[in-house]
Every structure is written in structure tokens, then in C-alpha cells.
Amino acid sequence: MSEKRVVVAPDAATLATSVASRFLGKIVLGLAEDREVHVSLTGGTMGIAVLAAAAQQPAVAMIDWDRVHLWWSDERFVARTDGDRNAVQARAALIDALPIPAANVHEMPAADDGRDLDAAADWYAQELARFGTDERPWPTFDVTLLGVGPDGHIASLFPDRDEVRVTDRTVLAVRDSPKPPPERITLTRPVINSSTRVWMVISGAEKAGALGLILAGASYASVPAAGAKGTHRTIIITDESAAGEVPPELIDPEF
């Protein structure tokens, strides 16, 4: 597993633009290897800000979107057109403007699709398995973008809950979420941690405590973000307001 590196941007807007530029760059590099590229998106204020910033990047027009697959690490189990859905927000910010085949946009099921929550989670597990590798029943993500909550949660893996400890499933139904809406679908840690690169995007002074716990090596059960790691690189990209207490020696100026 790669060591965590911390990159600090001066503010949230610069942070979103920087991540967006590098995110698109990694897609371009993957496509240059003459293969399909799989990336996992996230919701939340910064996750959507990154996608909106990506829409403004010239590199968008240079990408062969026929060979790119978009996935999500979690989703709110609400109606398909509900504005709370990560996919609805992502489409408005970026995806609807892309020349990407509909079959390459792998949304998690919605509450009005005719499946209950458990069946919806099982369906997404099967969708992942269609693109699985010899080693595992899911694709290897070139980049997994993750937001981090003030409580240290990632995706819909919340502190001190059973879901964060599950290692024998790829997708889980989440009920009674501590953050509304109460029903959600989430990838599990093994899927997230098999990603080549995990980028955690953290903005705001209210996230400083979570960032400190991540860097201190807190238990992943209590701080799920502390257990998020890519196989090649793990980067925490933050703004100055969240990084106020990060020791200078932990900051990487070369991301």
C-alpha cells in the first residue's frame, strides 16, 4: 500500500480546479495505454465542484469517452430524478455535456427503479462483476475520488458501523444512515482499496479534525477515511482552512 501524501491548495476553488485537471490527466494517461479506463466518482460539495471544474478544462475535448467508464462509490437511495442523488448532480455538472455512451455511465439503482434496497445493491455488484478482472469481481479503478465527512466517513461507510468492517462483499445496502437520507448504497473497503489511486478531497475548517485523525493513523472502524488507500498512490488534497494543523513535513508540494 502507498503512503498517504498531503497536497494543500490555497482555497476550495483552486482545489477543485487542480483536482479536475489532474483527474482528466490520469484518464488521458490510461487511454494512452490502449485500454479502457474506469474511474469512481463521489458526491458532496467538493466532489461535484471537481466535476464542474473538469467541464471547463480543454482536456475534456481530447478524451475518447467511448473508452471511459464512470462509476460511483455510493449513492442515496431516492428517486432517479431526485436532486439528492450524486448521479443527478454529476450529470448536471459534467456528464450530460460529455460524448460518452450511456452504457459507460454506471449509475447505482434508484428507489423508483422497481428494486428494493438489497436488490439494488446486489444489482450493482453484478454490474461491477461484468467488468471484473481475473483477480476480483470488479474493475480496477484508475482513480477513485472520495469526499471525507467531518466524522471521517467516506462513501457511505460511516464510523463504528458494520458496513465498514465488511470484506466479503463488493456493494452493501445501508439503512438508518447517520446522515440523511437514511437509505443508501455503498462500495466496500476492498473495492475502494483496490483502486490504483485514491484521492481524498477535503475542504473547510470543519474537516480539520478528520484530516488530523487520518494522518494520525486512526482506526479505520472509527475513522473510515483512515483506511482508504490506493495500490499505487494515496493522496489527500485539501485547502488551507482544513490543513491548518498539518505538519509542514507531511505536505507534498509536487502533486
Secondary structure as the mmCIF struct_conf table of DSSP 4:
data_model
#
loop_
_struct_conf.conf_type_id
_struct_conf.id
_struct_conf.beg_label_comp_id
_struct_conf.beg_label_asym_id
_struct_conf.beg_label_seq_id
_struct_conf.end_label_comp_id
_struct_conf.end_label_asym_id
_struct_conf.end_label_seq_id
HELX_LH_PP_P HELX_LH_PP_P1 SER A 2 GLU A 3
STRN STRN1 LYS A 4 ALA A 9
BEND BEND1 PRO A 10 ASP A 11
HELX_RH_AL_P HELX_RH_AL_P1 ALA A 12 ALA A 32
TURN_TY1_P TURN_TY1_P1 GLU A 33 GLU A 33
BEND BEND2 ASP A 34 ARG A 35
STRN STRN2 VAL A 37 LEU A 41
HELX_RH_AL_P HELX_RH_AL_P2 GLY A 44 ALA A 55
TURN_TY1_P TURN_TY1_P2 GLN A 56 GLN A 56
HELX_RH_3T_P HELX_RH_3T_P1 PRO A 58 MET A 62
BEND BEND3 ILE A 63 ILE A 63
HELX_RH_3T_P HELX_RH_3T_P2 TRP A 65 ARG A 67
STRN STRN3 VAL A 68 TRP A 72
BEND BEND4 SER A 73 SER A 73
STRN STRN4 ASP A 74 ARG A 76
BEND BEND5 VAL A 78 VAL A 78
TURN_TY1_P TURN_TY1_P3 ARG A 80 THR A 81
TURN_TY1_P TURN_TY1_P4 GLY A 83 ASP A 84
HELX_RH_AL_P HELX_RH_AL_P3 ASN A 86 ALA A 93
TURN_TY1_P TURN_TY1_P5 LEU A 94 LEU A 94
HELX_RH_3T_P HELX_RH_3T_P3 ILE A 95 ALA A 97
BEND BEND6 LEU A 98 LEU A 98
HELX_RH_3T_P HELX_RH_3T_P4 ALA A 102 ASN A 104
STRN STRN5 VAL A 105 VAL A 105
HELX_LH_PP_P HELX_LH_PP_P2 GLU A 107 PRO A 109
TURN_TY1_P TURN_TY1_P6 ALA A 111 ASP A 112
BEND BEND7 ASP A 113 GLY A 114
HELX_RH_AL_P HELX_RH_AL_P4 LEU A 117 ARG A 130
TURN_TY1_P TURN_TY1_P7 PHE A 131 PHE A 131
BEND BEND8 ASP A 134 TRP A 138
HELX_LH_PP_P HELX_LH_PP_P3 PRO A 139 PHE A 141
BEND BEND9 ASP A 142 ASP A 142
STRN STRN6 VAL A 143 GLY A 147
TURN_TY1_P TURN_TY1_P8 PRO A 150 ASP A 151
STRN STRN7 ILE A 154 ILE A 154
TURN_TY1_P TURN_TY1_P9 ALA A 155 SER A 156
STRN STRN8 LEU A 157 LEU A 157
TURN_TY1_P TURN_TY1_P10 PRO A 159 ASP A 160
BEND BEND10 ARG A 161 ARG A 161
HELX_RH_3T_P HELX_RH_3T_P5 ASP A 162 ARG A 165
BEND BEND11 ASP A 168 ASP A 168
BEND BEND12 THR A 170 THR A 170
STRN STRN9 VAL A 171 VAL A 174
BEND BEND13 ASP A 176 ASP A 176
BEND BEND14 PRO A 178 PRO A 182
STRN STRN10 ARG A 184 LEU A 187
HELX_RH_AL_P HELX_RH_AL_P5 ARG A 189 ASN A 193
TURN_TY1_P TURN_TY1_P11 SER A 194 SER A 194
BEND BEND15 SER A 195 THR A 196
STRN STRN11 ARG A 197 ILE A 202
BEND BEND16 GLY A 204 GLY A 204
HELX_RH_3T_P HELX_RH_3T_P6 ALA A 205 LYS A 207
HELX_RH_AL_P HELX_RH_AL_P6 ALA A 208 LEU A 215
TURN_TY1_P TURN_TY1_P12 ALA A 216 GLY A 217
TURN_TY1_P TURN_TY1_P13 TYR A 220 SER A 222
HELX_RH_3T_P HELX_RH_3T_P7 PRO A 224 GLY A 227
BEND BEND17 THR A 231 HIS A 232
STRN STRN12 ARG A 233 ASP A 239
TURN_TY1_P TURN_TY1_P14 GLU A 240 ALA A 242
TURN_TY1_P TURN_TY1_P15 GLY A 244 GLU A 245
BEND BEND18 VAL A 246 VAL A 246
HELX_RH_3T_P HELX_RH_3T_P8 PRO A 248 LEU A 250
STRN STRN13 ILE A 251 ILE A 251
TURN_TY1_P TURN_TY1_P16 PRO A 253 GLU A 254
#
